[in-house]
Amino acid sequence: RYQISIIGDGPLRNEVIKASQDSKNISYLGNLPYQEMIEEMKKCAFLVFPSLCYETFGKVLIEAFSCGVPVLASDKTTAQEIVEHEKSGLIFKKNNQNDLVDKMKYLFDNPMRVWGMGEAARLVCEQNYSKEAVYNKLKSLYEGVLRESRS
């Protein structure tokens, strides 16, 4: 069977706690210190990012990618700008529980595919979000501004 671990807190906390008490397949871990959260994430096959809000940047996506964990995210959030469907994770249709469940089942049933997506996710993180990558992008931006200001 599948094991689902839920980390964090939010307005559905009581429902999540009840679901974890009613099912041996769901563990509610609540809020964890950062390093413990990362260690738990490293154990995961994939991360579900169920946010329905249009967030500016989902830091947890990059944290998952850095752990080599692909992400399952909604199609109506900025996550789809980071998660490339079928490469570094999967995108599900917002407010479509069946699509989310189907994609979770697919990931649970295809561990080699998940491994490949995790490797791709790690590469995306290294190329775009590592300290070196961010430094180089920022440096290039500043150099461009300086060039423009001199001309």
C-alpha positions as CSV (number, residue, x, y, z in Angstrom):
1,R,0.0,0.0,0.0
2,Y,0.9,3.6,-0.3
3,Q,2.1,5.8,2.5
4,I,1.3,9.5,2.6
5,S,3.1,11.8,5.0
6,I,1.7,15.3,5.5
7,I,4.1,18.0,6.7
8,G,2.9,21.5,7.7
9,D,-0.2,23.1,8.9
10,G,-3.1,25.0,7.6
11,P,-6.9,25.6,7.7
12,L,-7.6,21.9,7.1
13,R,-5.5,20.7,10.0
14,N,-8.3,19.0,11.9
15,E,-9.5,17.2,8.8
16,V,-5.9,16.0,8.1
17,I,-5.5,14.8,11.7
18,K,-8.8,12.9,11.5
19,A,-7.8,11.3,8.2
20,S,-4.4,10.2,9.6
21,Q,-6.2,8.7,12.6
22,D,-8.7,6.9,10.4
23,S,-6.0,5.5,8.0
24,K,-2.8,3.7,8.6
25,N,-1.6,4.9,5.2
26,I,-1.6,8.6,6.2
27,S,0.8,10.2,8.7
28,Y,0.4,13.7,9.9
29,L,3.8,15.2,11.0
30,G,2.7,18.8,11.4
31,N,5.2,21.6,11.4
32,L,8.8,20.4,11.6
33,P,12.0,22.2,12.0
34,Y,13.6,22.9,8.6
35,Q,16.3,20.2,8.7
36,E,13.8,17.6,9.8
37,M,11.5,18.6,7.0
38,I,14.3,18.2,4.5
39,E,15.2,14.8,5.9
40,E,11.6,13.6,5.6
41,M,11.4,15.0,2.1
42,K,14.4,13.0,1.1
43,K,12.5,9.8,2.0
44,C,9.6,10.7,-0.3
45,A,9.0,9.4,-3.8
46,F,7.3,12.6,-4.8
47,L,5.9,15.8,-3.3
48,V,2.3,16.9,-3.7
49,F,2.0,20.7,-3.9
50,P,-1.8,21.1,-3.6
51,S,-1.9,24.8,-3.4
52,L,-4.8,26.4,-5.2
53,C,-3.5,30.0,-4.6
54,Y,-1.5,31.8,-7.2
55,E,1.7,32.1,-5.2
56,T,4.7,34.1,-6.4
57,F,7.2,31.3,-5.8
58,G,6.8,28.0,-4.1
59,K,10.0,27.6,-2.1
60,V,9.1,24.0,-1.2
61,L,9.2,23.1,-4.9
62,I,12.9,24.0,-5.1
63,E,13.5,22.3,-1.8
64,A,12.0,19.1,-3.2
65,F,13.9,19.5,-6.4
66,S,17.2,19.9,-4.4
67,C,16.4,16.5,-2.8
68,G,15.8,14.9,-6.1
69,V,12.1,14.7,-5.4
70,P,9.7,15.4,-8.3
71,V,6.6,17.5,-7.7
72,L,2.9,17.0,-8.4
73,A,1.3,20.5,-8.7
74,S,-1.8,22.3,-9.8
75,D,-2.1,23.8,-13.3
76,K,-3.4,27.1,-12.0
77,T,-0.4,28.1,-9.8
78,T,3.1,29.4,-10.6
79,A,4.3,25.9,-9.9
80,Q,3.6,25.1,-13.5
81,E,6.4,27.6,-14.4
82,I,8.9,25.5,-12.4
83,V,7.6,21.9,-12.8
84,E,7.8,20.7,-16.3
85,H,5.0,18.1,-16.9
86,E,6.4,14.6,-17.3
87,K,10.0,15.8,-16.9
88,S,10.4,17.1,-13.3
89,G,7.0,16.1,-12.1
90,L,3.3,16.1,-13.1
91,I,0.7,18.8,-13.3
92,F,-2.9,18.1,-12.2
93,K,-6.0,20.1,-13.0
94,K,-7.0,22.5,-10.3
95,N,-10.1,21.5,-8.3
96,N,-10.1,18.1,-10.0
97,Q,-9.7,15.5,-7.2
98,N,-9.9,12.6,-9.7
99,D,-7.0,14.0,-11.8
100,L,-4.9,14.5,-8.6
101,V,-5.6,10.9,-7.4
102,D,-5.0,9.4,-10.8
103,K,-1.6,11.2,-11.1
104,M,-0.7,10.1,-7.5
105,K,-1.5,6.5,-8.4
106,Y,0.6,6.8,-11.6
107,L,3.5,8.0,-9.6
108,F,3.2,5.3,-6.9
109,D,2.9,2.7,-9.6
110,N,5.9,3.8,-11.7
111,P,8.9,4.1,-9.4
112,M,11.5,4.2,-12.2
113,R,9.6,7.0,-13.9
114,V,9.5,8.9,-10.6
115,W,13.3,8.3,-10.2
116,G,13.9,9.8,-13.7
117,M,11.8,12.8,-12.9
118,G,13.6,13.2,-9.6
119,E,17.0,13.2,-11.4
120,A,15.6,15.8,-13.8
121,A,14.3,17.9,-10.9
122,R,17.7,17.8,-9.2
123,L,19.3,19.0,-12.5
124,V,16.8,21.9,-12.8
125,C,17.6,22.9,-9.3
126,E,21.4,22.8,-9.9
127,Q,21.1,24.7,-13.2
128,N,18.7,27.4,-12.1
129,Y,18.4,27.7,-8.3
130,S,21.8,26.7,-6.8
131,K,23.9,29.5,-5.2
132,E,26.2,29.5,-8.2
133,A,23.3,29.7,-10.7
134,V,21.6,32.6,-8.8
135,Y,24.9,34.4,-8.4
136,N,25.7,34.1,-12.1
137,K,22.2,35.3,-13.1
138,L,22.4,38.3,-10.7
139,K,25.9,39.2,-11.9
140,S,24.8,39.0,-15.5
141,L,21.8,41.3,-14.7
142,Y,24.0,43.9,-13.0
143,E,26.5,43.8,-15.8
144,G,23.7,44.4,-18.3
145,V,22.4,47.3,-16.4
146,L,25.9,48.8,-16.2
147,R,26.4,48.3,-19.9
148,E,23.2,50.1,-20.6
149,S,23.9,53.0,-18.3
150,R,27.3,53.6,-20.0
151,S,25.8,53.8,-23.5
